[in-house]
Amino acid sequence: MNFDLPRNVILPVDAVDVRLDPGPHPFALSNAAAIAENWRREIAANPALFDGAVVLLAELAYRDGRLVGRCHAVNYSTFMLWRKRRENSGAEHAYAHAVLVAGDNALVAIRMGPHTVNAGRVYFAAGSFEPIDFRDGLVDVDFNMIREVREETGLDLSTAERGQRYHALSTASGTVIFRRYRVAESADELARRISAFVATETDPEIEGPVIIRHAGDLPAGLMPHMKPLVEWHFGGDR
C-alpha cells in the first residue's frame, strides 16, 4: 500500500483507520546514529525541545472515502531528522486540525510561540498524533483534536458541534485530517479567552490567537497547508 492517495486536493473522509504498529519504524532503525547526532545539534540550538513520543506513518491510502494506514511510535528526535530527509524515507507525517469556527463564522487559529519548532507560524491548534491518541491500536482523531486545543488554548471543544465528516489534504509535507468544530461565541470572545489562558501559562506553547474573517484574510506566517483550508471553509463546503 505505502502512500497511495491524491495530493493537493481536499478529500471527504468518512472514517480514519490508521493503526499503531508496536514495532519500531524502519526509518528509526536505519538512521539511529544520524538521529542522535542531529538531536545534539537541535537541542544545542533550542534547549526547550523535548524528546517525547510521536508517530510516523509507514503506510497511508485513500479507499472508498476512508483513510487506511499504519504508523509507528518514534521519538521526537527521529521526527526531527525525518523532516530533513523525508524524500524517499519510507515515512510520512499525518496530523489533525480542529477547524475552530466561531459564532460569527470567523476562524480562530493560533500563532506558535518563539521557543517552538514552528515559531511564529499560524495554523489551527494542533499537534502530532501520540500513542495516547490510540484506542485498541486505532487512532482517535477527535480525541487528539480536543486534547491539543485544550493544551494550547485552554478551550474545551468536547461539547462543540462537529462537522458531519472529516476531510483530508495530503501534500508533500504531510497529510492533515480536519473537521469543523463550531461554537456559539464570537471570534473576539474566543480570542479573549485564549489570550487570558496564555497569560496564565509559565511556558506557553503559543504566542496567541489569530482570527481569520474571510478567504482573503491571510495572516503573516500562515502555514502553506492552511490557505486551502481557509478557502474551503469560506467557499461554503460542508
N, C-alpha and C positions, 0 to 999 in steps of 0.2 A: 504493500500500500504506500509506504513512505509518505510523500506530501503531494496529495492529488486533490487540488481544489482551485477554482478560478481565482485569479489575482486581480486586485484593484477594482473589484466590483462588490457592492453590498448585497449579501445573500440573506434571504429569510431562513431562519433556523428554528425548527420545531422541537429539537431535542439535542442535547450535548452528551455524547457517550465517549468521554475521554477517561481512560483508566490508568491508574498508577501501577507501574511495573515495580515490584520490590527490589529488583536487581539494579546494579549501577548502570549509568548511561555510558555507552561506548565512548563518547567524546571525553568523559571524565577519566576513563581508564587509559586512553591512548595519549592524553595530554597532561598527565599528573605533574611532571616536572615543570612544564611551561605554566601551568596553573599556579603553582607555588611561587615561581619567580615573578609572574605578573602581579600576584596578590601583594607581594612585598612592595612592589612599586606603587600599587594602588593605595595601600594604607599609609605609605610614606607621604603621598600627596594629599590624602584625605583620611586622617585617623578616625573620623566618625563612622567609617564603613564597618558593617557587621557581617561576619561570615555565617549567616543563617542559612536555612534550607529553603530553596525554591524548586520549581520543576522545569525541566526542559522536555520538549516533545521529541519523540523518536518517530512518530507517525501521525498524520492527520489527513483526513479525506472528507469530502462533502458528498453524501449519498442520500438521495431521496429526501432532501430537506433536513438531514441530520449531519452533525459533525461527529465523526468517529475517529478516535485516535488513542495513542498510548504515550505515556510520559514516564520520566524517572525523576526522583528527588536528587538534586545536586546541591552542593554548597554554592553560596553566592560568589565565591571566588572562581568557581567553574563558569558560572554565568558571565562574569566579567571578562574572562578570556574569550568565551564564545562570542561575545559582542564584537570582538576584534577579528574573529576567524569564522564568522557564520557561513560564508560561502563554501559549499561542498563539505560542510561539517557533519552532515547526517543528523543535525539537530535544528529545531526551530522553537520559537517562543510564542506562547499564547497567553493572553491576559484578558481581563474583563472590565467593562465600564458600565456603571450605573449612570445612565444619562439623566441627570437631575433636572427635571422640568418644574419650574415654579408656577404658581397660580396664574401669573400673567404671561405664561408661555415662554418666558426667557429661560435660557440655560444657565446653570451655575457650575462653573468649573473651578479649578484651583491653580495657583502658581506654586511650584515646588520651592522649598527652602534652599538657602545658599550652601548648605553642607551636604546636600544630596547629589546623587549621580546626575540627575536631570535638573540641576539648579536653574531656576528662572523659567523653566518650560511650563507651558499651560496645557492641561488636559483634565478630564474628569477624574475625581479622586479614585485612585486605583492602585493595585499592587500585583505583583506576580502571584500566580497560584502557589500555595504552600501545602505541605502534607496535611495540615489541619483542615483544608478545604475539601477533603475527600471523605465520602461516606461509603464504607464497604468497598473501597477501591475506586469509586466513581466520583468524579468531580461534582461538587455542588456549587454551581456558578453563582447563584443568588446569595448563598452564604458568604462567598468571597466578596461579592459586591457590597453587601451590607456591612461586613466586617471592616473592609478597607475605608468605606465612607465614614463609619463611626470613629475609627482610629485617627483619621486625618482631619476630620471636620467637626466631630462631636455630634453630628446629626444621626438620628436613628431612623432608617428607612424601612424598618421591618413591617410597618403597617401602611406604607405608602402604596398607592395604586400602581401596579406593574403593567407594563405593556403586554399585549396578548402573546407575543413571541419574542425570542431573541433574534438578533441579526448578527452578521459577522462580516468583517472586512479583512482580507488577507493581502498583505503586501510583502515586499522583500524583507522588511524589518520585523515582521511578525503578524500574528492574527489576533485581532481584537474582537471579542464577543461582547455585544452590548444590548442593553434593554432600557427602555424608558422607565423611570420612576417619577411619578407625578405627586406633588404635594400642594397643599392649599395656599401656603404662604407666598408672598411676593418675593421676587428675586432680591430686592433690597433688604427684606426682613431676613431671608436666609443668609445673605452676606453679612448682616449684622451679627447673627448668631454664630457664624463660622469665625468671624474676626474676634468675637468675645471668647470663644473656645481657644483659639490660637494664643490669645493674650495670657491664658492661664497655664499654658504648657511651658515647662522648663526648657525643653529642646524640641520645638515644634517641627514636624516634618514638612509643613507647607508654610509659604510666606503669607498666603491669604486667599480669599475668594476672587474669582473673576466672573463677571456677568457678561453673557453674550445675548444680545437682544434681537438680532436678525442675522440673516445669512452673510451679509457684508460686514458684520461687526466682528472682525477677526483680530484679536489682541496680539501684540508683540509677543514672541516666544511660543506661539501656538505650535504644538507638535504636528508634523505633516499629516498624520492619520486623522487629525481632528477636523480638518476642513470638510472632507466628505461627510462626516457625521453631522456637522452643523448644517450643511446644505440638505442632507437627508431629513433632519428634523423640521427645518423651516419650509422645506418643499412639500410638507404635508403627508409624507409616507407614514403609514401605520403598521 
